[in-house]
């Protein structure tokens, strides 16, 4: 079996994912195309050798539609012979692209694959429904899949995480992100977004802001009203739907709000994955080996608890325990997700998201996996550490995980 290695990572800054955000006027294809071109230029990549461009994207509508991975490769000027595919594992889409690229390499089906992700949340159309069940009422009877924010509050209620607990993690995320930005720790992978006229559209992370515990304490919990109301087509409030599955909980304590949940973001990222032999033949120095990859499912109503099982499975496949891993990137979809991961796996928070996370920096859904991979690899090199693990929760009750080892 061939070794799959990471040759390089490239990403954009994360822009505010709403109309008026710095990146909001750019087409998703063009945002990703800029990343692909940079990846090509940095390594003098012969793009005709690329076996596939695997792209994670959670929204296949509008400007993201019609296979954005293939269209972005064409927009980048890559040969028409380079195919592209777009996949959706919700928040883990971009990480799944990396894992699939590694599997192609290891299986001998390719020597060069680009794993990418893009999401422009500023382009999202108004939601047609509030739940993540595809509008299937029969499925809803079996699994009343509630909105994610209520799932996050359900986790906090079951685990006993207080409003102070989740706010404290958010403050620390912002503190770490500010320190990382001040120390220029994202510089190796992050590139400016350039307009066709050559002007700079965005060259820094747009979302972080000065955040204090006192400021967060003033924010109203976001999902209390959503959980208590009955919406057309649902028949009962979302909190009641959750209580049918978790009757021992009683009432849900709503503790999450905009300040301790991941920020809506625009962004794109890509990872050049090759066989180790191919990289050496090109004169490249591979930066890391992809040691193992895994996914896991969990109960879909609570939805956000699978990062722990996915990480455990991924470490086991690598012949490791989580205690052998130096650094972790656990996507900060909501504060309770990270707190539960730490409690469940006994991984200390000092090893998790050391440069801040999505609460401070934003979560451009499909692009988050490759972005976290870039952040992790850059930090392993900066601190001269060896092993790292990325894991993410996803809609529908799943988790993705990848272990890498520096070369």
N, C-alpha and C positions, 0 to 999 in steps of 0.2 A: 504494500500500500504506500502511495506517495505521501510525503509530508506537505500539508497546506500551510503556507506562510503568508504573513502580511508584509508586503513590500512598502506600502505607504498609505497614509490616510489624509483626506482633505475634506474640509467642511466650510460652510459659510458661518458667519455670526448668526445668532438667533434673533430675528426681528419680532416685534410685537405682532401677534397674530390676529389683527383686526384691521378694518379699513383705516387708512391713515398711518399704519405701521410703515417703517422705512422700506420694507421689501414688498409691500402689498400691491404695488402696481406692476410687478414683474410676473411673467407667466411661469408656472412651475417647471415647465420643460426647459425654459431658458435659465432658471436658477440652477437646476441640476446640470444643464449643459456646461455652465461655467465651471462647475466643480470637476466635471469629466475632462474638460480641456486642461485644467490645471494639473490633474493627475497624470495626463498624457505628457505634458511638458516637463514636469518634475523628473520623471523617470525615463524620458525619451522613449516612451512606450510605442511599440509598433501596434497600432490599434487594430490592424487587420488580423492580428493573432488572438484578439479577445474572443473567447468562445461564447460568452454571454454577458449581458448587463442585467443583473438580477436586482430589481428595485422594489423596496418596500414602500407602500402607500396605503393608508387606511381609507382614503376617500377616492372612489373611482368615478366621481361625478364631475361634470363641467370641465374646468381647465385641467383637472387631474385625470380625466378620462382617456379612453382609447389607447391604453397601454403606455403610460407616461414614461416607463423605462425605455422602451423602443424609441419613442419620439424624442426623448432627451438625447439619446445617442445620435440620432439624425441631426438634431439641432446643434450638437457639438461638432458636426462635420465629420463624424466617424464614418467609415465605409458602410455602404448599405448591406454588406455581407455580415455585419455584426448584428446578431439578433438581440432582442431585449424582452424581458418578461417582467410583469408587475404582480407582486403577491401581497396578500392581506392577511396578517395575523394581528390585526388591530394594532395596539401600541408596540407590539414586538415585531412588526413587519420588517423594519430595516435590519434588526438583529437576525431575523430568520433569513434574510437575504445573505448575510455573512455566513450563517451556518450552512445554507444550501450551497454556497460557493465552495466552502471547504469540502463538503461531501462530493461535489463534482470533481474537485482536484484529487481527493483521496481515492475515489473510485476509478481514476484513470480516464475519465471522460473529457478532461480538459487540462490544460497547463496554465491558462490565464483566464480569470473571471473577475469582473468588476462587480462588487456588492455595493449597492447604493440605497439611498432613501430620500424622499422629498415629501414635504407637506407644507401647504400654504393655508393655514387655518383662517387667514384673512379672507380667503376665497370661499370658505364653506357656505353653502346655501342654508337658509333657515331649516331647522330640523323638521322632519315630517312626523316624527314620533319621539317620545321621551325615553323609551327603553331600547335595549340592544337585543331584541328578539326577532328582528325581521318582520314584525307585525303578525307573527304566527300565534293566533289565540290558543290553539291546541297545545303548542309548546309552552305557552305562558301558564297554562293550567298545571303543567308538570314542574316547570321551573319559572317562577315569576321573577324574571331578570329585571331588577330595578335599576334606576340610574346609578352610575358609578359613584357619584358623591354620597349617595345614601349607603351604598356598599361600604365606602370608606368609614362613614360614621358608624355603621354596624360593627366593623372591625374594632373601632375605638371603644364602643360600648362593651363588646364581649371581652376585650383585653383589659378594660379598665383604664384606658388612656384618657386623661383629662384634657380639657381645653388648654391648660397650661403646658401639658406634655407636648401636644402637637404644635403649639405656638413656639415653644422653646426650640423644637427641631427646625422650624421655619427660620427663626432668627439665626440659628447656627448655620443653616444653609446659605443665607445671605452673607453672613460674616466670612465664611470660607470662600464663597464666590468672589467677594470683594478683595480678599487677600490674593486669590489666584489671579484676578485681573490686574491688580497692582503689581504683582510679580511677573506679569507677562507669560503666564504658564500655558496659555492656549495658543501661543504664537506659531508653533511649528505646524499645526494642522489647520488653523483658521486662516482663511484668505478673505480679502475684501471683495465685496460684490461690486462689479463695475458695470456701468451703463454703456449702451452702444456708443455714446459720444465720448467715452473715456473717463467720465466723471465717476467719483466714488459714491455709491449708493449707501453702503453701510460697511464700516470697518471695525465695529466693536459690538459687543453683546448689548442689545437694546433693552432687555427686560429688568436687570437688577436695579434695585432702588434702596435707599436708606430705610432700614426696617428695624424697629425696636419692639420689645415685648409689650411695652405700653401702647404703642400704636396698633399692634395686632389685637390687643385686648378690646379695643374700641369697635372692631369690625363685627358685624352681625353674622352669625352662622348662616351659610348659604343655602342649606338643604332642608331646613326645618319646615318651611312652608311647602316646599315641593313634596316633602314626605307626608304631610298631613292632609293634603288636598286630594279630592277625587277628580280625575281628569276624564274627559270623554273617551270612551272605549276601554277603560280599565276597570270600572266597577267598584273599586275600593282604593283607598290611599296606598301609596307605595310603602309606607311604614307598616301598614297592616299586611301587605303582601309579604314583606320580610318576616313579620312575626309568625306567619303561617309556617315558615321553614325553620325559624329559630324562636319557638314559643317560650323558651327559657329566658329570653332577653327582656321581655316586657317592653317598655318604651325605649326607643332609640335616643341616645344622647347625641345631638347634632353639634359637632365641634369644628367641622371644617368650613373654611371660607376661602376667599380669593388669596389671602395672604399665606395660607399653609397648604395650598393645593398647587399643582403644576400650572405654570402660566401658559396661556395660549400663544403659540409661536409659529413663525414661518422659518423654514430652513431646508438645507440640502446637504448631503454628505456622501462620500464614497470611499471605499476601501479596495485597494488593489491586492487581490489574492492570487497567488501562483503556486505551482509546485516548487519545492526548494531547489530541485535540479535546474528548472527553467530559470529561476532567479539568478542562480550562480552563473549559468551560461550567459546571461545578459550582463554580467558584471555588477549586478545589484547586491546589496547587503541586506538581506531580509531582516526586518526589525523584530518579528515575533513569529512563533509557531502557534497555530491554532490546535490546541491539544485535544479538546473535546467540545461537543455541542449537545444540547438536550432541550427538550420541551416537556412540559407537564400540564396536566389538567387538574382543576380543583372544583369544588362546589360552585356553580355559576351564579348563585344569588349573592353570596358574599364576594365572589368574583375576583378579588384582588389578593388572594392568599397563596398563589402558586409560585412566586419567586423562590420561596424556601425549598419546596420539593424539586423545582427545576435545578436550582443550584446544587442541592445535595446529589441529584442524579448525575449532573455534569461533572462534579468533582469525583464521584465514584467511577465514572467512565474513564477519567484520567488517572485512576489509581491513587487518588489523593483524598484527604479530608478537607473540609473548609478551613480547618486550622492551619493547613499548609499554604493557603492563599495569602499573598501579601496585601493586596488591595482589592476592593470591591467597588463597582458602580451598580447601585440599586436604584432604578429609576424612581424619582420622587413624584409619582403620580399624585399621591396624597401623603401627608406626614405619617398617618397611621400605618401605611404600607411598609415604610422603612422601619418604624419602631417594632412592628410585628416581626419582620424579617430578622432583625437583630435579636429579639427575644427568642424566637423559634430556633434559630441556628446557633445562638450563643456567639455570634460574631460581633465584636465590640464596635460601637459607632465610630470609634477613632480610625477604623480601617475602611469605613464606608463613605463614599462621596466626599473625599478629602478636599476637593476643590469646589464644593457646593453641588447643587443638583437642580432638578427641573423646577422646584419651588422658587428658586432665585433666578434661574437662567432660562426657563421655558421648556416646553415639550412639543417640538414639531413632529408629531406622532411618527410617521414613517421614517423620518430622518434621525430620530433619537438614538436608535441602536448603533448606527455607524458613528454618530457623534460621541456617544459614550465610549465606544471602542477607541476613538481617537484620543479622548481625554484620558482614558486609562493607560494607553500605551505611552503617551507623552509623559505622564506622571511616573510610570515605572522607570522610564529612562532618566527622568530628572532626579529621582531619588535613588537610582541604582538598585532597584528591586527587581524580582524575577517573575513572579506569577500574579495574574490578575483574573478577575471574574466579573463579567457583566451579566446582570439579570434584570428582567422586566416583567411586570404584571401586564395582562392584556384583558380587553373586554371579553366577556363570555366565560371567564374563569380559567385562564391559562397563564403559563409563565414560560419564558425563554431564557436560556443561559449559554454562555460561552466561556471557556477557560483558555487563556493565552499564556505563553511563556516566552520571555525575551530570549532572543538569540544573541 
